[in-house]
Amino acid sequence: MMEQVIENCGRVPGYVTADAGYFSERNLACASRLGIDAYIPMKREKHGPQSPEVRGCPPEAMTPKERMQRKLMTREGRERYARRKAVAEPPFGQIKQARGFRQFLLRGLEQVCGEWALICLTHNLLKLHRAAIA
């Protein structure tokens, strides 16, 4: 997916955030190879009190999992991952709740990709239309 972002945008993003389902040492290595700073938790974060913020240089003997867990506990890590809730999640909620899109009507990868592209296109056109009349 990161390679597709680079191909579509013509440049490498400074950092990427993803939900816990994308965590793997392979994905971390791929991001590092591409020069992307990744923020991917190992498991779903619970609501409520957060663990204390960490500071300073990480120990050298940490595993990739431990490094990522520590990175997400830094102030920068928390701020960057928190932006994900404001940027990545709302469009899916709007498409599901306001537009009532709950399942694909077509079958097969190619047809589902086309249907999803149409849903995204209409979502973005509605946003542009509302911005123009506001």
N, CA, C and O atoms as CSV, one atom per row, in Angstrom:
chain,resi,resn,atom,element,x,y,z
A,1,MET,N,N,0.825,-1.183,0.000
A,1,MET,CA,C,0.000,0.000,0.000
A,1,MET,C,C,0.876,1.255,0.000
A,1,MET,O,O,0.560,2.237,-0.672
A,2,MET,N,N,1.972,1.219,0.754
A,2,MET,CA,C,2.870,2.381,0.798
A,2,MET,C,C,3.504,2.633,-0.566
A,2,MET,O,O,3.680,3.780,-0.975
A,3,GLU,N,N,3.841,1.559,-1.260
A,3,GLU,CA,C,4.409,1.721,-2.603
A,3,GLU,C,C,3.383,2.336,-3.544
A,3,GLU,O,O,3.746,3.133,-4.409
A,4,GLN,N,N,2.103,1.983,-3.393
A,4,GLN,CA,C,1.047,2.553,-4.219
A,4,GLN,C,C,0.868,4.041,-3.926
A,4,GLN,O,O,0.625,4.824,-4.845
A,5,VAL,N,N,0.985,4.442,-2.658
A,5,VAL,CA,C,0.901,5.864,-2.292
A,5,VAL,C,C,2.022,6.639,-2.978
A,5,VAL,O,O,1.793,7.715,-3.530
A,6,ILE,N,N,3.217,6.097,-2.940
A,6,ILE,CA,C,4.366,6.756,-3.579
A,6,ILE,C,C,4.134,6.880,-5.077
A,6,ILE,O,O,4.402,7.927,-5.667
A,7,GLU,N,N,3.636,5.812,-5.691
A,7,GLU,CA,C,3.369,5.834,-7.134
A,7,GLU,C,C,2.278,6.850,-7.472
A,7,GLU,O,O,2.418,7.601,-8.438
A,8,ASN,N,N,1.202,6.886,-6.697
A,8,ASN,CA,C,0.093,7.803,-6.968
A,8,ASN,C,C,0.461,9.263,-6.735
A,8,ASN,O,O,0.056,10.139,-7.499
A,9,CYS,N,N,1.230,9.524,-5.678
A,9,CYS,CA,C,1.529,10.909,-5.297
A,9,CYS,C,C,2.845,11.424,-5.867
A,9,CYS,O,O,3.077,12.633,-5.902
A,10,GLY,N,N,3.698,10.521,-6.310
A,10,GLY,CA,C,4.974,10.945,-6.878
A,10,GLY,C,C,6.030,11.326,-5.859
A,10,GLY,O,O,7.072,11.876,-6.217
A,11,ARG,N,N,5.765,11.036,-4.580
A,11,ARG,CA,C,6.761,11.307,-3.546
A,11,ARG,C,C,6.523,10.414,-2.339
A,11,ARG,O,O,5.456,9.820,-2.182
A,12,VAL,N,N,7.534,10.333,-1.496
A,12,VAL,CA,C,7.473,9.481,-0.309
A,12,VAL,C,C,6.886,10.289,0.849
A,12,VAL,O,O,7.358,11.393,1.122
A,13,PRO,N,N,5.864,9.763,1.537
A,13,PRO,CA,C,5.333,10.502,2.693
A,13,PRO,C,C,6.343,10.510,3.831
A,13,PRO,O,O,7.146,9.588,3.972
A,14,GLY,N,N,6.292,11.562,4.639
A,14,GLY,CA,C,7.206,11.662,5.777
A,14,GLY,C,C,6.932,10.591,6.819
A,14,GLY,O,O,7.856,10.015,7.393
A,15,TYR,N,N,5.654,10.332,7.057
A,15,TYR,CA,C,5.287,9.277,7.991
A,15,TYR,C,C,3.937,8.706,7.601
A,15,TYR,O,O,3.192,9.295,6.817
A,16,VAL,N,N,3.636,7.533,8.172
A,16,VAL,CA,C,2.369,6.866,7.896
A,16,VAL,C,C,1.822,6.318,9.216
A,16,VAL,O,O,2.574,5.833,10.062
A,17,THR,N,N,0.495,6.405,9.375
A,17,THR,CA,C,-0.159,5.779,10.515
A,17,THR,C,C,-1.107,4.710,9.979
A,17,THR,O,O,-1.684,4.854,8.902
A,18,ALA,N,N,-1.255,3.644,10.745
A,18,ALA,CA,C,-2.151,2.558,10.344
A,18,ALA,C,C,-2.708,1.917,11.601
A,18,ALA,O,O,-2.134,2.059,12.681
A,19,ASP,N,N,-3.827,1.209,11.466
A,19,ASP,CA,C,-4.380,0.559,12.647
A,19,ASP,C,C,-3.648,-0.758,12.914
A,19,ASP,O,O,-2.825,-1.213,12.120
A,20,ALA,N,N,-3.977,-1.344,14.051
A,20,ALA,CA,C,-3.252,-2.517,14.533
A,20,ALA,C,C,-3.275,-3.696,13.567
A,20,ALA,O,O,-2.370,-4.530,13.597
A,21,GLY,N,N,-4.274,-3.781,12.725
A,21,GLY,CA,C,-4.356,-4.884,11.774
A,21,GLY,C,C,-3.212,-4.904,10.765
A,21,GLY,O,O,-2.958,-5.930,10.134
A,22,TYR,N,N,-2.527,-3.786,10.613
A,22,TYR,CA,C,-1.416,-3.702,9.664
A,22,TYR,C,C,-0.063,-3.920,10.325
A,22,TYR,O,O,0.960,-3.880,9.641
A,23,PHE,N,N,-0.025,-4.151,11.636
A,23,PHE,CA,C,1.273,-4.316,12.285
A,23,PHE,C,C,1.886,-5.660,11.948
A,23,PHE,O,O,1.272,-6.711,12.128
A,24,SER,N,N,3.101,-5.601,11.460
A,24,SER,CA,C,3.946,-6.780,11.301
A,24,SER,C,C,5.371,-6.270,11.144
A,24,SER,O,O,5.599,-5.149,10.690
A,25,GLU,N,N,6.308,-7.096,11.521
A,25,GLU,CA,C,7.711,-6.690,11.371
A,25,GLU,C,C,8.047,-6.507,9.893
A,25,GLU,O,O,8.893,-5.683,9.544
A,26,ARG,N,N,7.395,-7.266,9.036
A,26,ARG,CA,C,7.610,-7.132,7.592
A,26,ARG,C,C,7.162,-5.742,7.105
A,26,ARG,O,O,7.864,-5.106,6.319
A,27,ASN,N,N,5.984,-5.270,7.576
A,27,ASN,CA,C,5.512,-3.945,7.188
A,27,ASN,C,C,6.417,-2.850,7.725
A,27,ASN,O,O,6.653,-1.851,7.044
A,28,LEU,N,N,6.931,-3.025,8.945
A,28,LEU,CA,C,7.871,-2.043,9.503
A,28,LEU,C,C,9.155,-1.995,8.680
A,28,LEU,O,O,9.691,-0.920,8.413
A,29,ALA,N,N,9.641,-3.163,8.284
A,29,ALA,CA,C,10.862,-3.216,7.474
A,29,ALA,C,C,10.632,-2.571,6.111
A,29,ALA,O,O,11.505,-1.866,5.605
A,30,CYS,N,N,9.465,-2.807,5.514
A,30,CYS,CA,C,9.140,-2.209,4.217
A,30,CYS,C,C,9.095,-0.688,4.329
A,30,CYS,O,O,9.640,0.016,3.480
A,31,ALA,N,N,8.449,-0.184,5.372
A,31,ALA,CA,C,8.369,1.267,5.575
A,31,ALA,C,C,9.765,1.847,5.753
A,31,ALA,O,O,10.085,2.889,5.180
A,32,SER,N,N,10.581,1.189,6.531
A,32,SER,CA,C,11.950,1.660,6.763
A,32,SER,C,C,12.749,1.666,5.467
A,32,SER,O,O,13.489,2.612,5.195
A,33,ARG,N,N,12.602,0.615,4.670
A,33,ARG,CA,C,13.307,0.518,3.386
A,33,ARG,C,C,12.907,1.656,2.452
A,33,ARG,O,O,13.731,2.156,1.686
A,34,LEU,N,N,11.622,2.069,2.517
A,34,LEU,CA,C,11.128,3.144,1.656
A,34,LEU,C,C,11.414,4.537,2.227
A,34,LEU,O,O,11.157,5.546,1.570
A,35,GLY,N,N,11.949,4.585,3.458
A,35,GLY,CA,C,12.245,5.868,4.086
A,35,GLY,C,C,11.033,6.512,4.731
A,35,GLY,O,O,10.965,7.736,4.850
A,36,ILE,N,N,10.070,5.692,5.150
A,36,ILE,CA,C,8.839,6.189,5.756
A,36,ILE,C,C,8.867,5.887,7.246
A,36,ILE,O,O,9.175,4.767,7.653
A,37,ASP,N,N,8.544,6.886,8.059
A,37,ASP,CA,C,8.455,6.735,9.501
A,37,ASP,C,C,7.065,6.191,9.823
A,37,ASP,O,O,6.079,6.910,9.661
A,38,ALA,N,N,6.963,4.949,10.271
A,38,ALA,CA,C,5.669,4.298,10.502
A,38,ALA,C,C,5.251,4.378,11.961
A,38,ALA,O,O,6.082,4.303,12.866
A,39,TYR,N,N,3.937,4.534,12.177
A,39,TYR,CA,C,3.326,4.517,13.499
A,39,TYR,C,C,2.174,3.521,13.444
A,39,TYR,O,O,1.074,3.853,13.002
A,40,ILE,N,N,2.443,2.284,13.902
A,40,ILE,CA,C,1.460,1.207,13.814
A,40,ILE,C,C,1.438,0.462,15.150
A,40,ILE,O,O,2.422,-0.187,15.503
A,41,PRO,N,N,0.335,0.544,15.897
A,41,PRO,CA,C,0.294,-0.184,17.174
A,41,PRO,C,C,0.191,-1.689,16.948
A,41,PRO,O,O,-0.294,-2.146,15.913
A,42,MET,N,N,0.658,-2.451,17.941
A,42,MET,CA,C,0.604,-3.906,17.830
A,42,MET,C,C,-0.774,-4.465,18.118
A,42,MET,O,O,-1.160,-5.503,17.582
A,43,LYS,N,N,-1.517,-3.768,18.971
A,43,LYS,CA,C,-2.870,-4.210,19.313
A,43,LYS,C,C,-3.744,-2.976,19.465
A,43,LYS,O,O,-3.248,-1.857,19.596
A,44,ARG,N,N,-5.028,-3.194,19.446
A,44,ARG,CA,C,-5.981,-2.096,19.556
A,44,ARG,C,C,-5.807,-1.375,20.885
A,44,ARG,O,O,-5.704,-2.003,21.938
A,45,GLU,N,N,-5.777,-0.043,20.822
A,45,GLU,CA,C,-5.602,0.739,22.040
A,45,GLU,C,C,-6.926,0.888,22.767
A,45,GLU,O,O,-7.962,1.130,22.147
A,46,LYS,N,N,-6.887,0.743,24.068
A,46,LYS,CA,C,-8.087,0.885,24.886
A,46,LYS,C,C,-8.272,2.343,25.268
A,46,LYS,O,O,-7.307,3.102,25.360
A,47,HIS,N,N,-9.530,2.726,25.492
A,47,HIS,CA,C,-9.830,4.081,25.946
A,47,HIS,C,C,-9.508,4.190,27.424
A,47,HIS,O,O,-9.398,3.180,28.119
A,48,GLY,N,N,-9.357,5.408,27.897
A,48,GLY,CA,C,-9.122,5.619,29.316
A,48,GLY,C,C,-7.721,6.142,29.566
A,48,GLY,O,O,-7.097,6.724,28.679
A,49,PRO,N,N,-7.234,5.930,30.776
A,49,PRO,CA,C,-5.915,6.480,31.131
A,49,PRO,C,C,-4.817,5.913,30.243
A,49,PRO,O,O,-4.775,4.719,29.944
A,50,GLN,N,N,-3.932,6.814,29.834
A,50,GLN,CA,C,-2.819,6.397,28.990
A,50,GLN,C,C,-1.608,6.084,29.855
A,50,GLN,O,O,-1.487,6.561,30.983
A,51,SER,N,N,-0.717,5.272,29.303
A,51,SER,CA,C,0.526,4.998,29.998
A,51,SER,C,C,1.391,6.254,29.963
A,51,SER,O,O,1.203,7.105,29.094
A,52,PRO,N,N,2.322,6.383,30.882
A,52,PRO,CA,C,3.133,7.598,30.938
A,52,PRO,C,C,3.971,7.786,29.671
A,52,PRO,O,O,4.394,6.823,29.032
A,53,GLU,N,N,4.192,9.044,29.336
A,53,GLU,CA,C,4.983,9.393,28.159
A,53,GLU,C,C,6.449,9.013,28.393
A,53,GLU,O,O,6.970,9.178,29.496
A,54,VAL,N,N,7.103,8.508,27.357
A,54,VAL,CA,C,8.525,8.167,27.465
A,54,VAL,C,C,9.364,9.242,26.792
A,54,VAL,O,O,8.901,9.936,25.888
A,55,ARG,N,N,10.594,9.367,27.243
A,55,ARG,CA,C,11.506,10.378,26.694
A,55,ARG,C,C,12.898,9.770,26.579
A,55,ARG,O,O,13.187,8.729,27.168
A,56,GLY,N,N,13.747,10.433,25.818
A,56,GLY,CA,C,15.124,9.999,25.694
A,56,GLY,C,C,15.327,8.986,24.590
A,56,GLY,O,O,14.391,8.603,23.890
A,57,CYS,N,N,16.563,8.562,24.451
A,57,CYS,CA,C,16.932,7.600,23.407
A,57,CYS,C,C,16.530,6.193,23.819
A,57,CYS,O,O,16.688,5.813,24.979
A,58,PRO,N,N,16.004,5.409,22.859
A,58,PRO,CA,C,15.641,4.023,23.191
A,58,PRO,C,C,16.887,3.160,23.336
A,58,PRO,O,O,17.901,3.414,22.686
A,59,PRO,N,N,16.814,2.139,24.186
A,59,PRO,CA,C,17.941,1.212,24.322
A,59,PRO,C,C,18.231,0.500,22.996
A,59,PRO,O,O,17.319,0.266,22.203
A,60,GLU,N,N,19.460,0.167,22.766
A,60,GLU,CA,C,19.878,-0.477,21.512
A,60,GLU,C,C,19.315,-1.881,21.350
A,60,GLU,O,O,19.064,-2.308,20.223
A,61,ALA,N,N,19.109,-2.609,22.435
A,61,ALA,CA,C,18.735,-4.028,22.355
A,61,ALA,C,C,17.238,-4.265,22.174
A,61,ALA,O,O,16.777,-5.392,22.357
A,62,MET,N,N,16.483,-3.259,21.826
A,62,MET,CA,C,15.026,-3.431,21.687
A,62,MET,C,C,14.676,-4.142,20.382
A,62,MET,O,O,15.335,-3.956,19.359
A,63,THR,N,N,13.621,-4.960,20.441
A,63,THR,CA,C,13.112,-5.606,19.226
A,63,THR,C,C,12.291,-4.585,18.444
A,63,THR,O,O,11.919,-3.552,19.000
A,64,PRO,N,N,11.997,-4.844,17.166
A,64,PRO,CA,C,11.153,-3.915,16.411
A,64,PRO,C,C,9.792,-3.668,17.084
A,64,PRO,O,O,9.291,-2.543,17.065
A,65,LYS,N,N,9.198,-4.704,17.674
A,65,LYS,CA,C,7.922,-4.548,18.372
A,65,LYS,C,C,8.067,-3.597,19.557
A,65,LYS,O,O,7.242,-2.704,19.751
A,66,GLU,N,N,9.115,-3.795,20.343
A,66,GLU,CA,C,9.350,-2.944,21.509
A,66,GLU,C,C,9.623,-1.499,21.088
A,66,GLU,O,O,9.161,-0.558,21.734
A,67,ARG,N,N,10.374,-1.333,20.005
A,67,ARG,CA,C,10.654,0.018,19.500
A,67,ARG,C,C,9.366,0.734,19.088
A,67,ARG,O,O,9.181,1.913,19.390
A,68,MET,N,N,8.482,0.017,18.397
A,68,MET,CA,C,7.238,0.632,17.957
A,68,MET,C,C,6.359,0.982,19.150
A,68,MET,O,O,5.760,2.057,19.189
A,69,GLN,N,N,6.280,0.082,20.117
A,69,GLN,CA,C,5.476,0.346,21.304
A,69,GLN,C,C,5.999,1.587,22.022
A,69,GLN,O,O,5.214,2.425,22.466
A,70,ARG,N,N,7.308,1.707,22.138
A,70,ARG,CA,C,7.917,2.861,22.796
A,70,ARG,C,C,7.694,4.130,21.975
A,70,ARG,O,O,7.399,5.188,22.531
A,71,LYS,N,N,7.834,4.028,20.673
A,71,LYS,CA,C,7.655,5.180,19.786
A,71,LYS,C,C,6.248,5.758,19.900
A,71,LYS,O,O,6.070,6.975,19.868
A,72,LEU,N,N,5.244,4.880,20.034
A,72,LEU,CA,C,3.863,5.331,20.168
A,72,LEU,C,C,3.580,5.941,21.539
A,72,LEU,O,O,2.545,6.580,21.724
A,73,MET,N,N,4.475,5.756,22.494
A,73,MET,CA,C,4.313,6.332,23.827
A,73,MET,C,C,5.005,7.688,23.966
A,73,MET,O,O,4.880,8.340,25.003
A,74,THR,N,N,5.729,8.117,22.938
A,74,THR,CA,C,6.361,9.437,22.974
A,74,THR,C,C,5.323,10.501,22.644
A,74,THR,O,O,4.264,10.188,22.100
A,75,ARG,N,N,5.617,11.746,22.968
A,75,ARG,CA,C,4.677,12.836,22.665
A,75,ARG,C,C,4.422,12.912,21.163
A,75,ARG,O,O,3.273,13.017,20.733
A,76,GLU,N,N,5.487,12.859,20.362
A,76,GLU,CA,C,5.326,12.925,18.906
A,76,GLU,C,C,4.497,11.745,18.396
A,76,GLU,O,O,3.622,11.923,17.548
A,77,GLY,N,N,4.765,10.549,18.906
A,77,GLY,CA,C,4.023,9.365,18.484
A,77,GLY,C,C,2.544,9.470,18.807
A,77,GLY,O,O,1.698,9.120,17.984
A,78,ARG,N,N,2.232,9.947,19.994
A,78,ARG,CA,C,0.827,10.111,20.386
A,78,ARG,C,C,0.125,11.150,19.519
A,78,ARG,O,O,-1.007,10.941,19.082
A,79,GLU,N,N,0.807,12.277,19.271
A,79,GLU,CA,C,0.206,13.339,18.458
A,79,GLU,C,C,-0.042,12.866,17.028
A,79,GLU,O,O,-1.108,13.114,16.465
A,80,ARG,N,N,0.934,12.194,16.449
A,80,ARG,CA,C,0.770,11.728,15.074
A,80,ARG,C,C,-0.319,10.668,14.965
A,80,ARG,O,O,-1.123,10.699,14.034
A,81,TYR,N,N,-0.352,9.743,15.897
A,81,TYR,CA,C,-1.362,8.686,15.810
A,81,TYR,C,C,-2.754,9.236,16.108
A,81,TYR,O,O,-3.739,8.744,15.558
A,82,ALA,N,N,-2.850,10.243,16.967
A,82,ALA,CA,C,-4.141,10.849,17.278
A,82,ALA,C,C,-4.736,11.532,16.047
A,82,ALA,O,O,-5.958,11.563,15.901
A,83,ARG,N,N,-3.907,12.078,15.160
A,83,ARG,CA,C,-4.387,12.722,13.936
A,83,ARG,C,C,-5.117,11.729,13.042
A,83,ARG,O,O,-5.974,12.119,12.249
A,84,ARG,N,N,-4.790,10.469,13.164
A,84,ARG,CA,C,-5.433,9.438,12.350
A,84,ARG,C,C,-6.937,9.415,12.597
A,84,ARG,O,O,-7.724,9.203,11.674
A,85,LYS,N,N,-7.327,9.635,13.849
A,85,LYS,CA,C,-8.750,9.632,14.199
A,85,LYS,C,C,-9.491,10.789,13.533
A,85,LYS,O,O,-10.690,10.692,13.271
A,86,ALA,N,N,-8.783,11.875,13.259
A,86,ALA,CA,C,-9.419,13.053,12.658
A,86,ALA,C,C,-9.334,13.053,11.136
A,86,ALA,O,O,-10.120,13.734,10.477
A,87,VAL,N,N,-8.401,12.306,10.571
A,87,VAL,CA,C,-8.180,12.337,9.126
A,87,VAL,C,C,-8.686,11.071,8.431
A,87,VAL,O,O,-9.419,11.157,7.446
A,88,ALA,N,N,-8.308,9.922,8.927
A,88,ALA,CA,C,-8.601,8.675,8.209
A,88,ALA,C,C,-9.967,8.080,8.506
A,88,ALA,O,O,-10.586,7.506,7.610
A,89,GLU,N,N,-10.447,8.195,9.709
A,89,GLU,CA,C,-11.668,7.502,10.094
A,89,GLU,C,C,-12.985,8.188,9.694
A,89,GLU,O,O,-13.917,7.485,9.302
A,90,PRO,N,N,-13.110,9.519,9.773
A,90,PRO,CA,C,-14.406,10.153,9.484
A,90,PRO,C,C,-15.032,9.834,8.127
A,90,PRO,O,O,-16.242,9.616,8.072
A,91,PRO,N,N,-14.275,9.793,7.031
A,91,PRO,CA,C,-14.933,9.477,5.752
A,91,PRO,C,C,-15.618,8.113,5.752
A,91,PRO,O,O,-16.686,7.964,5.158
A,92,PHE,N,N,-15.031,7.126,6.401
A,92,PHE,CA,C,-15.656,5.804,6.447
A,92,PHE,C,C,-16.945,5.853,7.264
A,92,PHE,O,O,-17.949,5.247,6.889
A,93,GLY,N,N,-16.911,6.576,8.382
A,93,GLY,CA,C,-18.116,6.727,9.185
A,93,GLY,C,C,-19.214,7.464,8.431
A,93,GLY,O,O,-20.385,7.096,8.520
A,94,GLN,N,N,-18.838,8.510,7.685
A,94,GLN,CA,C,-19.817,9.268,6.910
A,94,GLN,C,C,-20.414,8.409,5.799
A,94,GLN,O,O,-21.622,8.442,5.566
A,95,ILE,N,N,-19.583,7.657,5.127
A,95,ILE,CA,C,-20.072,6.805,4.041
A,95,ILE,C,C,-21.009,5.723,4.594
A,95,ILE,O,O,-22.039,5.422,3.992
A,96,LYS,N,N,-20.647,5.145,5.734
A,96,LYS,CA,C,-21.480,4.088,6.310
A,96,LYS,C,C,-22.759,4.642,6.931
A,96,LYS,O,O,-23.845,4.119,6.682
A,97,GLN,N,N,-22.638,5.697,7.738
A,97,GLN,CA,C,-23.791,6.180,8.488
A,97,GLN,C,C,-24.682,7.111,7.665
A,97,GLN,O,O,-25.873,6.843,7.507
A,98,ALA,N,N,-24.120,8.195,7.143
A,98,ALA,CA,C,-24.928,9.200,6.445
A,98,ALA,C,C,-25.406,8.717,5.074
A,98,ALA,O,O,-26.524,9.013,4.653
A,99,ARG,N,N,-24.544,7.973,4.391
A,99,ARG,CA,C,-24.912,7.525,3.049
A,99,ARG,C,C,-25.549,6.141,3.063
A,99,ARG,O,O,-26.113,5.717,2.055
A,100,GLY,N,N,-25.471,5.430,4.185
A,100,GLY,CA,C,-26.110,4.132,4.318
A,100,GLY,C,C,-25.427,3.008,3.557
A,100,GLY,O,O,-26.057,1.995,3.253
A,101,PHE,N,N,-24.145,3.173,3.244
A,101,PHE,CA,C,-23.428,2.127,2.505
A,101,PHE,C,C,-22.921,1.080,3.486
A,101,PHE,O,O,-22.010,1.350,4.269
A,102,ARG,N,N,-23.500,-0.100,3.450
A,102,ARG,CA,C,-23.131,-1.161,4.382
A,102,ARG,C,C,-22.531,-2.390,3.716
A,102,ARG,O,O,-21.840,-3.171,4.371
A,103,GLN,N,N,-22.784,-2.573,2.425
A,103,GLN,CA,C,-22.222,-3.743,1.743
A,103,GLN,C,C,-22.148,-3.479,0.249
A,103,GLN,O,O,-22.872,-2.645,-0.296
A,104,PHE,N,N,-21.267,-4.200,-0.385
A,104,PHE,CA,C,-21.127,-4.081,-1.829
A,104,PHE,C,C,-22.246,-4.857,-2.519
A,104,PHE,O,O,-22.667,-5.917,-2.056
A,105,LEU,N,N,-22.708,-4.314,-3.615
A,105,LEU,CA,C,-23.773,-4.968,-4.375
A,105,LEU,C,C,-23.210,-5.908,-5.435
A,105,LEU,O,O,-23.873,-6.860,-5.847
A,106,LEU,N,N,-21.990,-5.638,-5.869
A,106,LEU,CA,C,-21.366,-6.446,-6.914
A,106,LEU,C,C,-20.413,-7.458,-6.303
A,106,LEU,O,O,-20.054,-7.351,-5.131
A,107,ARG,N,N,-20.009,-8.430,-7.088
A,107,ARG,CA,C,-19.072,-9.460,-6.639
A,107,ARG,C,C,-17.868,-9.496,-7.564
A,107,ARG,O,O,-17.953,-9.132,-8.737
A,108,GLY,N,N,-16.751,-9.940,-7.016
A,108,GLY,CA,C,-15.507,-9.988,-7.784
A,108,GLY,C,C,-14.666,-8.752,-7.485
A,108,GLY,O,O,-15.196,-7.651,-7.334
A,109,LEU,N,N,-13.363,-8.942,-7.401
A,109,LEU,CA,C,-12.455,-7.867,-7.020
A,109,LEU,C,C,-12.559,-6.662,-7.953
A,109,LEU,O,O,-12.630,-5.525,-7.487
A,110,GLU,N,N,-12.569,-6.899,-9.249
A,110,GLU,CA,C,-12.610,-5.794,-10.207
A,110,GLU,C,C,-13.905,-4.987,-10.063
A,110,GLU,O,O,-13.873,-3.757,-10.088
A,111,GLN,N,N,-15.024,-5.665,-9.916
A,111,GLN,CA,C,-16.303,-4.969,-9.793
A,111,GLN,C,C,-16.425,-4.245,-8.451
A,111,GLN,O,O,-16.974,-3.145,-8.390
A,112,VAL,N,N,-15.918,-4.854,-7.377
A,112,VAL,CA,C,-15.946,-4.203,-6.065
A,112,VAL,C,C,-15.058,-2.960,-6.078
A,112,VAL,O,O,-15.424,-1.932,-5.509
A,113,CYS,N,N,-13.897,-3.048,-6.722
A,113,CYS,CA,C,-13.018,-1.878,-6.837
A,113,CYS,C,C,-13.724,-0.749,-7.582
A,113,CYS,O,O,-13.617,0.414,-7.191
A,114,GLY,N,N,-14.430,-1.076,-8.632
A,114,GLY,CA,C,-15.178,-0.071,-9.379
A,114,GLY,C,C,-16.298,0.533,-8.556
A,114,GLY,O,O,-16.515,1.745,-8.588
A,115,GLU,N,N,-17.014,-0.310,-7.815
A,115,GLU,CA,C,-18.097,0.184,-6.962
A,115,GLU,C,C,-17.553,1.099,-5.866
A,115,GLU,O,O,-18.140,2.142,-5.578
A,116,TRP,N,N,-16.432,0.708,-5.257
A,116,TRP,CA,C,-15.822,1.522,-4.210
A,116,TRP,C,C,-15.336,2.860,-4.784
A,116,TRP,O,O,-15.483,3.899,-4.139
A,117,ALA,N,N,-14.766,2.838,-5.976
A,117,ALA,CA,C,-14.320,4.076,-6.618
A,117,ALA,C,C,-15.508,5.013,-6.847
A,117,ALA,O,O,-15.390,6.225,-6.668
A,118,LEU,N,N,-16.631,4.458,-7.237
A,118,LEU,CA,C,-17.835,5.264,-7.445
A,118,LEU,C,C,-18.345,5.860,-6.128
A,118,LEU,O,O,-18.742,7.025,-6.090
A,119,ILE,N,N,-18.337,5.076,-5.059
A,119,ILE,CA,C,-18.746,5.571,-3.738
A,119,ILE,C,C,-17.827,6.711,-3.308
A,119,ILE,O,O,-18.305,7.745,-2.841
A,120,CYS,N,N,-16.518,6.536,-3.459
A,120,CYS,CA,C,-15.560,7.579,-3.072
A,120,CYS,C,C,-15.718,8.834,-3.936
A,120,CYS,O,O,-15.638,9.955,-3.434
A,121,LEU,N,N,-15.942,8.638,-5.223
A,121,LEU,CA,C,-16.140,9.770,-6.127
A,121,LEU,C,C,-17.354,10.589,-5.709
A,121,LEU,O,O,-17.277,11.815,-5.630
A,122,THR,N,N,-18.468,9.925,-5.443
A,122,THR,CA,C,-19.669,10.665,-5.057
A,122,THR,C,C,-19.499,11.314,-3.687
A,122,THR,O,O,-20.022,12.404,-3.456
A,123,HIS,N,N,-18.790,10.674,-2.792
A,123,HIS,CA,C,-18.519,11.258,-1.475
A,123,HIS,C,C,-17.734,12.565,-1.637
A,123,HIS,O,O,-18.074,13.578,-1.025
A,124,ASN,N,N,-16.692,12.535,-2.458
A,124,ASN,CA,C,-15.868,13.728,-2.675
A,124,ASN,C,C,-16.618,14.809,-3.437
A,124,ASN,O,O,-16.451,15.994,-3.148
A,125,LEU,N,N,-17.442,14.421,-4.404
A,125,LEU,CA,C,-18.245,15.416,-5.129
A,125,LEU,C,C,-19.241,16.108,-4.198
A,125,LEU,O,O,-19.451,17.317,-4.296
A,126,LEU,N,N,-19.841,15.355,-3.312
A,126,LEU,CA,C,-20.752,15.949,-2.327
A,126,LEU,C,C,-20.013,16.942,-1.415
A,126,LEU,O,O,-20.548,18.001,-1.086
A,127,LYS,N,N,-18.808,16.602,-1.017
A,127,LYS,CA,C,-18.018,17.504,-0.184
A,127,LYS,C,C,-17.713,18.794,-0.937
A,127,LYS,O,O,-17.834,19.883,-0.375
A,128,LEU,N,N,-17.320,18.679,-2.203
A,128,LEU,CA,C,-17.035,19.866,-3.015
A,128,LEU,C,C,-18.285,20.701,-3.207
A,128,LEU,O,O,-18.228,21.927,-3.112
A,129,HIS,N,N,-19.411,20.061,-3.475
A,129,HIS,CA,C,-20.674,20.782,-3.680
A,129,HIS,C,C,-21.072,21.541,-2.411
A,129,HIS,O,O,-21.448,22.712,-2.473
A,130,ARG,N,N,-20.987,20.872,-1.269
A,130,ARG,CA,C,-21.348,21.531,-0.011
A,130,ARG,C,C,-20.411,22.678,0.306
A,130,ARG,O,O,-20.845,23.699,0.840
A,131,ALA,N,N,-19.129,22.531,-0.012
A,131,ALA,CA,C,-18.166,23.613,0.231
A,131,ALA,C,C,-18.439,24.804,-0.664
A,131,ALA,O,O,-18.228,25.947,-0.256
A,132,ALA,N,N,-18.907,24.553,-1.885
A,132,ALA,CA,C,-19.179,25.622,-2.832
A,132,ALA,C,C,-20.398,26.441,-2.435
A,132,ALA,O,O,-20.434,27.649,-2.670
A,133,ILE,N,N,-21.398,25.801,-1.836
A,133,ILE,CA,C,-22.604,26.535,-1.458
A,133,ILE,C,C,-22.522,27.118,-0.055
A,133,ILE,O,O,-23.388,27.894,0.349
A,134,ALA,N,N,-21.491,26.749,0.685
A,134,ALA,CA,C,-21.340,27.251,2.065
A,134,ALA,C,C,-20.759,28.650,2.104
A,134,ALA,O,O,-20.571,29.210,3.184
